[in-house]
Amino acid sequence: MVSQALHRAAGSRAVLRPRLEEAGRSRVTGAVPPGPGIAFALPETGSAAVVQILIVDDHPLFREALRGAVSAVLDGAEVEEADGIEAACRVLERQRSLDLALLDLGMPGVSGFEGLIALRTRFPRVPVVIVSALDDPRVMEEAIRLGAAGFVPKTIDRPLLAQALQTVLHGEVYLPVADLRAGTVKEDGLAARMAELTPQQLRVLQMIRQGLLNKQIAHELKIGETTVKAHVSEVLRKLKVVSRTQAVIETAKLDLPVLMARGPKAEGG
């Protein structure tokens, strides 16, 4: 369920900063503007115009979850999807009326802030909000310095997502402030649950995160589809989630390849 997939971010609250509306105007904290001659075009909020949003993420399950959340908090919003930066550029070339792009930082083919820089350079009048599993304040500040209109964690709940989107659409920058102690406890708890997975279950989880279906996982691992279903059920049970989508969202903050390299529990058969 999407409502469960977009899990509540413990202790989060909004910090609103004045947004750049014209070239050369600096932001609070002295961060440099995204570049000369660049200004955001604000959508006609308050009018009958439909808000148009682009979701850029390489995980189909997360795109589906975020699409559902956006549609729930912005009534009548039109949502486009792209699985990479080049695909996003094609959509933005075709849909010049898009009001906002929601961008994941960690995608194949780009490193660091390259995706953000590419979109801001080619489409400077489209606000870009980063939606990322990375919640390091230094990453957030750098994203804003490079021209992002906001930064929200992938674990954000719907009320905060609604606040973030409305904040940006009204011409301000949105940044979360998280209770780091609560966040640490939450992540440690997830890591402990991940440690309960066998190597084969971790491989299945990794393929779920890649958007593979049970038949495709069975082919990749050279096992029966019934066995895959059993592994998926165990993965969901051990992670204490109810759907594949929720498993993707919950594990987004953890580096799965690193966990696999640490050597979790031995196979139980």
Stockholm file with secondary structure:
# STOCKHOLM 1.0

chainA/1-269         MVSQALHRAAGSRAVLRPRLEEAGRSRVTGAVPPGPGIAFALPETGSAAVVQILIVDDHPLFREALRGAVSAVLDGAEVEEADGIEAACRVLERQRSLDLALLDLGMPGVSGFEGLIALRTRFPRVPVVIVSALDDPRVMEEAIRLGAAGFVPKTIDRPLLAQALQTVLHGEVYLPVADLRAGTVKEDGLAARMAELTPQQLRVLQMIRQGLLNKQIAHELKIGETTVKAHVSEVLRKLKVVSRTQAVIETAKLDLPVLMARGPKAEGG
#=GR chainA/1-269 SS CHHHHSCCCTTCEEEEEECCCSTTCCCGGGCCCSSTTCCCCCCCTTSSCCCEEEEECSCHHHHHHHHHHHHHHSTTCEEEEESSHHHHHHHHHHCTTCCEEEECSCCTTCCTTHHHHHHHHHCTTSCEEEEESCCCHHHHHHHHHTTCSEEEETTCCHHHHHHHHHHHHTTEEEEEECCHHHHHHHHHHHHHHHTTSCHHHHHHHHHHHTTCCHHHHHHHHTCCHHHHHHHHHHHHHHHTCSSHHHHHHHTTTSCHHHHHHHCCSCCCC
#=GC SS_cons         CHHHHSCCCTTCEEEEEECCCSTTCCCGGGCCCSSTTCCCCCCCTTSSCCCEEEEECSCHHHHHHHHHHHHHHSTTCEEEEESSHHHHHHHHHHCTTCCEEEECSCCTTCCTTHHHHHHHHHCTTSCEEEEESCCCHHHHHHHHHTTCSEEEETTCCHHHHHHHHHHHHTTEEEEEECCHHHHHHHHHHHHHHHTTSCHHHHHHHHHHHTTCCHHHHHHHHTCCHHHHHHHHHHHHHHHTCSSHHHHHHHTTTSCHHHHHHHCCSCCCC
//
